[in-house]
Amino acid sequence: MNNKLYGNLIFELSHQGREGYSLPKNDFGNYSVADLSSTLKRSEDAQLPECDELTVVRHYTNHSANNFGVNNGFYPLGSCTMKYNPILNEEIAAMKDFTALHPLQPVETAQGALKVYYSLQQMLSELTGLSEFTLNPFAGAHGELIGLMVIRAYHQSRGDNKRIKVIIPDSAHGTNPASAAVCGLEIIEVKSTKDGIVDVEDLKGLLDDSVAAMMMTNPNTLGLFESKIPEIAQLIHECGGLMYYDGANLNPMLGACRPGDMGFDVMHINLHKTFSTPHGGGGPGDGPVGVRKGLEQFLPTPRVVLNEETKELEVKTDNYENTIGSVGSFFGNFLVILRAYVYILTLGKENIKQVGPMATLNANYIKERLKDVFELPIEGVCKHEFVFDGLKDKSTGVTTMDVAKRLLDYGYHAPTIYFPLLFHESLMIEPTENESKETIDSFIDIMRKIAAEAKECPEVVKEAPHNTPISRVDDVLAAKHPIVTYRQMKNEL
């Protein structure tokens, strides 16, 4: 490959006066851009690259090949559930019947879209054992915030304003304490036992009449099922608090058990994880929030409801005295909602029951095949994901970062590294239920090969990656002093 054409920035391929397009002459007479106010005009021309069209097309096409996604390789990213997004879902979400809708058009002309919304609410209620859902939140963390706002509104409606504490396990996702803080609540940490689950005895010492809720992820961030939930739920409810379920790890629960049946009062779901809609790069996402019976009045508006007399769907914003109000424009990320709806219908009530068991089987298979060469800090059956604490042989000096970088040389995206923070060399692997045994076996073979390399020629692993467009970068420097403009980069070279 000609590095001069494909290895450089588009600015470096620029030649003054070269054009890749032409615009028609202005036919608007006096109504031209020249009439714009000087306050709206640039003082000097924008410094844009000047390239012919073919150079531009080849440049970006070749750079796109450097992107890694679940469509072109195994992506075992723990905690984030990088699941395959079926092409069928994408084709339906791209239909003009949906993309041409306007949120302000009359509801009678959008009954199909409202039916998608209303039906998905009912499906999620059935799958989770909760009474009612709102699809309005725009992401998982947004759903956490909305769920906590519902909990706070519940306590305030009863005049119980002193309940401002949220108990959160030390293994929780980082968004949990962040969401609680944004909601104006105080975070209280509960410790985990050596087995990686919530320490009930530690929890008991934290309970009083100021507790608003306890947030739990189940399975937790270590991929372990929280076996003490019935006891924990009883303790929280007895002290007047509510149970919040972080649904980020809902994937292995489908077909096995439901949060509502465990004693949870409020939860959010990451549609972009469990129900196979695209995510990454900050969005899009959707974080529906569900509540048990008796808490429906606190959910946000607007709401899609069925008129029992006309059998038509309506959008309602009134008659909800205790609602927390609007949490965003209209009804969340509709096309993400649509993809999740199609995904659930495609699987059907029979096949969706296989999601959890298959995700659990795949994760345990990898764990058992690798635990002789990678350190497994907590033995036992995991659910959809698990955590190694680096290589078993620590004498090589090869770190989790080194293993992750070496995986890139073999065409695999690295798992999540250095999270959760409970272990020094965390390596968090989640295969999802979609992957075949052949794909998983190939990944296991490469992981074992890297473990062998760490013993035989550790420098090869420590200096990885060797086959990527750029070698290992200084992560701290890149984070603290990023160069994001061509002009700055040119000056610093």
C-alpha positions, -999 to +999 in steps of 0.1 A: +000+000+000+012+035-009+018+050+026+018+085+010-018+081-001-033+060+028-011+065+058-015+102+062-041+127+072-065+140+046-048+174+051-015+160+040-030+148+008-043+183+000-031+203-030-040+240-035-066+245-061-076+209-064-114+203-063-136+172-060-169+188-068-186+217-085-216+238-076-242+253-100-241+290-105-262+311-081-296+317-097-310+337-068-299+371-079-296+395-050-306+368-025-271+354-022-248+345+006-230+379+000-259+395+017-251+379+050-241+401+079-204+405+084-209+393+120-219+359+105-190+356+081-155+342+087-127+368+088-106+343+067-113+312+046-117+280+064-086+258+062-101+228+045-083+201+026-084+204-012-085+169-028-101+152-058-130+129-051-112+097-058-084+105-033-110+113-007-130+081-013-099+059-011-085+077+019-116+072+040-124+037+027-089+025+036-091+041+071-125+025+077-108-009+074-090+000+106-123+001+126-130-029+146-166-039+152-187-070+161-195-074+124-159-082+115-145-099+145-149-113+180-156-085+205-155-100+241-159-067+259-170-074+295-197-053+311-208-036+278-223-066+260-211-060+225-238-082+209-244-087+172-270-063+158-290-082+131-291-067+097-329-072+096-333-048+125-312-022+106-332-025+074-365-020+093-352+009+112-341+025+079-376+023+064-391+057+054-423+047+071-404+053+104-376+077+095-400+102+079-422+105+110-422+138+128-427+139+166-452+168+163-475+152+137-511+143+148-511+111+169-538+095+146-513+095+118-486+078+139-505+049+153-480+023+140-451+040+158-471+044+190-480+007+188-443-002+187-437+019+218-468+006+237-461-030+228-425-029+238-435-014+272-457-045+277-430-069+265-405-055+289-430-057+318-435-093+311-398-101+308-389-083+340-420-089+362-426-052+367-459-033+363-451-005+338-423+009+318-413+043+302-391+043+272-383+080+274-348+078+289-320+082+262-293+059+277-286+035+305-271+062+328-301+084+320-323+055+330-305+052+363-311+089+370-348+087+361-352+056+383-336+074+413-358+104+406-388+082+408-376+068+441-370+102+455-404+114+443-420+084+460-404+093+494-412+130+490-448+122+482-450+106+516-433+135+534-403+113+540-377+139+530-349+126+552-343+096+529-313+108+509-289+079+511-283+053+484-264+021+493-242+009+464-219-022+464-181-016+460-183-037+428-209-014+411-207+002+377-193+037+380-225+052+367-243+041+398-227+066+423-225+092+396-263+090+389-270+091+426-249+122+431-266+140+401-299+132+418-287+149+449-284+117+469-257+106+493-237+075+483-230+048+510-207+020+499-214-016+510-185-041+509-183-074+490-174-107+506-143-127+495-168-146+472-176-114+454-211-108+465-227-082+488-217-086+524-250-088+542-235-082+576-218-050+564-251-040+549-270-044+582-248-017+599-257+008+572-294+007+575-315+034+591-345+057+583-324+078+560-319+051+534-338+059+502-327+029+482-301+002+474-288-001+439-277-036+428-265-051+395-273-087+391-254-106+381-228-082+395-198-067+378-178-099+385-204-119+366-217-135+398-253-141+408-262-122+440-276-152+459-286-131+490-311-108+472-342-121+490-326-113+524-312-080+511-346-069+497-363-078+530-338-057+550-341-027+527-379-028+526-381-032+564-361+000+569-384+018+544-361+019+514-367+007+478-346-018+457-332-005+425-320-030+398-293-019+374-302-038+343-269-034+325-262-071+331-297-084+323-285-105+294-280-138+313-313-134+332-336-137+302-354-170+304-341-177+339-356-152+364-371-117+366-361-087+388-396-080+398-400-115+413-368-110+433-382-080+452-369-051+431-391-020+429-375+000+401-351-009+373-336+003+341-327-017+310-300-011+285-318-018+252-285-014+235-270-043+254-297-069+262-319-064+232-292-060+205-293-025+193-261-006+183-241+013+208-207+028+213-191+062+208-216+078+232-248+066+216-273+059+205-289+041+234-321+038+253-326+031+290-363+022+297-373+024+334-398+000+349-416+001+383-436-022+404-473-018+409-480+013+430-452+034+416-466+040+381-478+075+390-442+088+394-430+078+359-421+106+335-444+121+309-455+121+281-469+086+281-484+064+254-517+049+267-545+028+251-579+044+250-602+015+260-632+031+243-617+040+209-590+013+210-566+039+197-533+049+213-530+084+228-502+106+241-509+118+276-492+144+297-519+153+322-537+134+350-503+124+366-501+145+397-470+129+411-450+125+379-414+136+378-423+154+345-405+154+312-370+140+311-363+147+274-378+156+241-406+133+231-401+095+234-365+086+236-345+072+207-373+057+187-353+038+161-333+021+189-367+012+205-378-002+171-347-023+168-353-039+202-389-045+193-379-063+161-353-083+180-378-096+206-404-104+180-378-123+159-368-145+188-403-150+201-413-160+236-398-195+230-363-186+218-358-155+240-356-180+269-324-194+254-305-160+256-295-162+292-285-199+293-264-196+261-246-165+274-239-183+306-227-214+289-203-195+266-188-175+295-182-206+317-167-225+288-141-199+282-134-195+319-128-232+325-106-236+294-083-207+305-082-208+342-050-229+343-030-201+326-049-171+338-056-162+374-092-169+385-097-150+417-131-163+425-140-199+417-175-211+408-201-208+381-203-173+366-231-159+345-226-139+312-191-127+321-162-133+344-129-117+356-094-130+355-066-113+375-040-113+348-018-142+339-013-170+365+025-168+361+033-133+375+071-139+371+070-130+334+062-093+342+036-094+314+006-073+324-031-074+315-024-043+293+003-064+274-021-093+269-048-069+256-023-052+231-011-086+219-046-098+211-049-070+186-021-086+166-042-117+163-073-099+150-093-099+183-107-069+201-094-069+237-117-076+266-123-049+292-092-044+312-085-030+347-122-031+356-137-039+380-113-023+404-114-052+429-084-068+413-051-053+403-049-069+368-086-074+359-094-089+326-131-090+321-145-113+293-181-115+280-186-136+249-225-131+246-248-159+234-243-151+197-209-166+193-203-201+179-182-227+196-156-224+167-152-187+173-148-192+210-123-221+206-102-199+183-102-171+209-092-196+236-064-209+215-050-174+210-052-166+247-033-197+255-008-189+228-002-154+244+002-170+278+029-193+263+046-163+246+047-145+280+068-174+293+090-180+263+095-145+248+079-119+271+093-090+252+072-099+222+040-095+243+053-064+262+061-046+230+028-054+212+009-046+191+032-052+161+007-055+132-016-025+138-015+009+119+002+024+150+021+008+177+016+012+215+009+048+224+014+068+256-021+065+270-016+091+297-001+117+274-029+110+248-055+116+274-040+146+291-026+164+260-046+152+229-038+168+196-071+172+179-064+198+152-042+195+121-028+231+126-016+223+161-001+190+151+017+206+121+032+232+144+043+206+170+060+184+144 
